[in-house]
Amino acid sequence: MIAEETRKLVQTAIAESGYVPNVGAAALRTGRSRIVGVSFHNIAHQFFAEMLIAIEETLGGAGIAVFLNNHGERPESFARFVASLAAHGADGLLVSPPPGAEVDLIAPLKRQGVPVIYVSRRIEADEDADWVINADRTAMLRAAGRLLDLGHRTLALIGGQAGTTVGRDRLDGFSAALSEAGLTTYPLPWYPCRPRLIEGAEQARAALSADPAPTGLVCFNDLVAFGAMNAVRAMGLEPGRDIGVVGVGGTDEAAAYHPGLTTVLDSPAKIGRMAAETLLARLETPDAEPRQITLDPRLMVRESCGGPI
């Protein structure tokens, strides 16, 4: 046990000398690089920004540095990042994989026994991996269900892409909500786009130009919903009064937007923290059973969908 006075003297001497620990030498001793990769498709998206902050705070508190990759839905960008992590001897990877990603993309890490934790999206073939994801089908059922409960009978789904577990499950949830309300339509009123505000606005304009025009917009995520609300206003209408709008994501910005955005899902910060804790647990006990967490989404009702709050 080191006396507190001695500890302070040592810390003062270290600060005055400008000493910096040699992480490479420490890695040789411990077998740990203290490096973890985080790969998302859009770190500018508020959902992933909030998640990233929680991940960095949790891992930073454990003395781990975060290497970041914004793969932008490009498998080749993600593959380069994985190769770099393998070359640096990274201790783990937290990832929301790009559309169409297969297990062979993470093979360089798998061969080294590096744990991969899926966040939000996952690669289905990697059945024994750890993950922290949302019940996306249920989330979309609740999002669309809110508008249906308010009497809307012409809905459009704005945003989402094929090739991801999230895209598939949310599309399935939207379709199921219409079917349960006896409103099955063909083709499904789906206006796909990437999770970008400008694309959400573009697709909302396209949907509202249809005949018949929808009275409610169910948006793939909050960022798309913000774009959709801007488009509604640009067309001389008001979200919540003329057009109901619901998002999926549960971001902090949803409450600050005007009108406040009705949204579904758990706190992104909570998801990020749980994902980081899952990785730390895996590093501590490599042979433990897979930790596979599916969060039950919450509906947060605000003014954007109209009706009572």
Secondary structure, DSSP 8 states (H G I E B T S, - for coil): ---HHHHHHHHHHHHHHT----HHHHHHHHS---EEEEEES-TTSHHHHHHHHHHHHHHHHTT-EEEEEE-TT-HHHHHHHHHHHHHTT-SEEEE---TT--GGGGHHHHHTT--EEEESS--TT-TTSEEEEE-HHHHHHHHHHHHHHTT---EEEE-B-TTSHHHHHHHHHHHHHHHHTT---SS--EE-B-S-HHHHHHHHHHHHTSSS--SEEEESSHHHHHHHHHHHHHTT--BTTTBEEEEES--THHHHSSS--EEES--HHHHHHHHHHHHHHHHH-TTS---EEEE---EE--GGG-S--
